[in-house]
Every structure is written in C-alpha cells, then in structure tokens.
Amino acid sequence: MTLAIRFLPMPPDQAAAYRAGAPDAYGLAPERSTSPGGYPCRHCLGDIGEGDPYLTLAYRPFHRLQPYAETGPIFLHAEPCRRYEAVGVLPPMLESPDYIVRGYGGDDRIVYGSGGVVATQAIIGRARELFDDPRIAYLHVRSARNNCYQCRVERGADMSLMNAG
C-alpha cells in the first residue's frame, strides 16, 4: 500500500478573487507587473513566462489568524490558468535543489520536529514519512532560501486502490 501525495495550489476561488482585485492578506490590492520569467504561480504551480502579466500579493495559507499563520509574498498569473491537479507528481515550479517541508496539525500549528530542508527529488518520500505521524494533518513546501510558501501537501488515496480494477 503506497500513500498518494497531493500537491495543492491556492484554491481557485481565491485566485479568481485576487485577479478581480480583492485585497490580499494585508488588505492591499495585488500588484500587477510583467514577468521577467521564472516566477512560480501558486495556482497552476508552474512558471509565469517571460512577458506574461502576473500579480504579487501577500498570502496567508491559513483559514484564520493565529500565531503560526505565516504571511508572505507570492506570485500568481494575472490571467486565469489551469489549476494544478496531478497526484503523486512534483509540481513543475519546484525547480530549486531543495525546499523546506514542514508538518502542521489539524489546529494549523507546526508539529515540532517535522520541518527540515529536503532535496527536491526526495520531497514525496519525505512527505510519506511525515504522514506516518498521525499528528500531521498536512504539510507546507516552502523555499529553503527565503521561506516563501510554495504549496500545500495532503494525503491522497491509497495508490494500490487507484490501480485496482
């Protein structure tokens, strides 16, 4: 039995709201710019191409304010893009050599001892290890250099059940 890992982007309704000018986590309108290329979109989890319009905004990937609800800058395609939906596949935007992978409990608090810098190609394996801990409800993948939020990771279905039938 192999646990499937799901990398979740920003919810589509949030992305649409920001594109329509909704205020970010700091109450400011997203800033619109033209991409020099290589900026990661938090909705399609791919790169924003050179010359494409994009938004920069303060994002808090938590439902409510609390001491562990980190907020930071993210990028988003200014025009609608397809939501990332692959299961068990690293998002294309994860191009750095390593990232921070950190576990959170159902109370949205960090599960101490779960965080660490992980080589990009080892993220799925590390996620499976962390999900063996019943205290961990979900994970965040964050930049190992700047701590910027990349995406959320959740348990998926049992891969052996997906292949049966």
C-alpha positions in Angstrom: 0.0 0.0 0.0 1.6 3.3 -1.2 0.1 6.6 0.0 -0.6 9.0 -2.8 0.6 12.5 -2.2 -1.4 15.5 -3.5 0.2 18.9 -4.0 -2.5 21.5 -3.6 -2.4 25.0 -5.2 -4.2 28.1 -4.0 -7.9 27.5 -4.2 -9.5 28.6 -7.5 -12.0 30.9 -5.8 -9.1 32.7 -4.0 -7.1 33.0 -7.3 -10.1 34.4 -9.1 -10.8 36.9 -6.3 -7.2 38.2 -6.3 -7.3 38.5 -10.1 -10.5 40.6 -9.7 -8.7 42.9 -7.3 -9.7 41.5 -3.9 -7.4 42.7 -1.1 -4.5 40.4 -0.1 -3.7 39.3 3.5 -2.5 42.8 4.3 -5.6 44.5 2.9 -3.8 45.7 -0.2 -4.7 45.3 -3.9 -2.4 42.8 -5.7 0.4 44.5 -7.6 0.3 43.8 -11.4 3.6 43.5 -13.3 5.1 41.9 -16.4 7.2 38.8 -15.7 10.9 38.6 -16.4 10.3 34.8 -16.5 10.8 32.1 -13.9 8.3 33.3 -11.2 6.2 30.5 -9.8 2.4 30.7 -9.9 0.7 29.4 -6.8 -2.4 28.3 -8.8 -1.1 26.3 -11.7 2.2 25.5 -9.8 4.1 26.3 -13.0 6.3 29.1 -14.1 4.9 32.5 -15.2 6.5 33.0 -18.6 8.6 36.0 -19.6 6.4 38.8 -20.7 3.2 37.4 -19.1 1.3 39.6 -16.7 1.4 38.5 -13.1 0.3 39.6 -9.6 2.4 39.9 -6.5 0.5 39.8 -3.2 0.7 38.9 0.5 -0.7 35.4 1.1 -1.6 33.6 4.3 -2.3 30.0 3.5 -4.3 29.5 6.7 -8.1 30.0 7.3 -7.7 32.1 10.4 -5.3 34.3 12.2 -3.2 32.6 14.9 0.5 32.8 15.9 1.6 30.2 13.3 -0.2 31.7 10.4 2.7 32.9 8.4 2.1 35.5 5.7 4.5 36.3 2.8 4.7 37.3 -0.8 3.6 35.1 -3.7 3.1 35.3 -7.4 0.0 34.5 -9.4 -0.7 34.5 -13.2 -2.8 37.7 -13.7 -4.9 35.8 -16.3 -6.7 32.6 -15.5 -4.6 29.5 -15.6 -5.4 25.8 -15.1 -5.3 24.6 -11.5 -2.6 22.1 -10.7 -4.3 18.7 -10.1 -1.7 15.9 -10.7 -1.5 13.3 -7.9 1.9 12.0 -6.8 3.8 14.3 -9.2 6.1 17.1 -8.1 4.7 20.5 -9.4 6.8 21.9 -12.2 7.6 25.1 -10.3 9.7 23.1 -7.8 13.0 23.7 -9.6 15.3 24.6 -6.7 17.7 22.0 -5.4 15.8 21.8 -2.1 12.9 23.1 -0.1 11.6 23.2 3.5 9.0 20.6 4.1 7.1 21.2 7.4 4.1 19.4 9.0 1.1 21.1 10.6 -1.6 19.6 12.9 -5.3 20.0 12.4 -5.1 23.1 14.6 -2.8 24.7 12.0 0.1 24.7 14.4 3.6 23.5 13.4 4.3 19.9 14.5 7.7 20.5 16.0 10.4 18.2 14.7 8.7 17.7 11.4 10.4 20.5 9.5 13.6 20.4 7.6 15.3 21.1 4.3 14.7 18.3 1.8 16.2 17.7 -1.6 13.6 18.3 -4.2 13.5 14.8 -5.6 13.1 13.5 -2.0 10.0 15.5 -1.2 7.5 12.8 -2.0 9.3 10.2 0.1 9.7 12.7 3.0 6.0 13.6 2.8 5.1 9.9 3.1 7.3 9.5 6.1 5.8 12.6 7.8 2.3 11.4 7.1 3.0 8.3 9.1 2.7 10.6 12.1 -1.0 10.9 13.0 -0.4 14.4 14.5 0.3 15.7 11.0 -2.8 16.9 9.0 -1.0 18.5 6.1 2.4 19.8 5.0 3.7 23.0 3.5 6.5 23.2 1.0 8.5 26.4 1.4 11.5 28.0 -0.1 14.7 26.8 1.6 16.3 30.2 0.9 13.5 32.7 1.8 10.8 30.6 3.5 8.2 31.6 0.8 5.1 29.4 0.7 5.1 27.2 -2.4 2.1 24.8 -1.9 0.2 22.6 0.5 0.6 18.8 0.6 -2.1 16.4 1.7 -2.6 12.7 1.9 -4.2 11.2 -1.2 -5.8 7.9 -1.8 -4.0 4.6 -1.5 -2.2 4.1 -4.8 -2.8 0.3 -4.8 -6.6 1.0 -4.7 -6.3 3.5 -7.6 -4.6 0.9 -9.7 -7.0 -1.9 -8.9 -9.9 -2.7 -11.1 
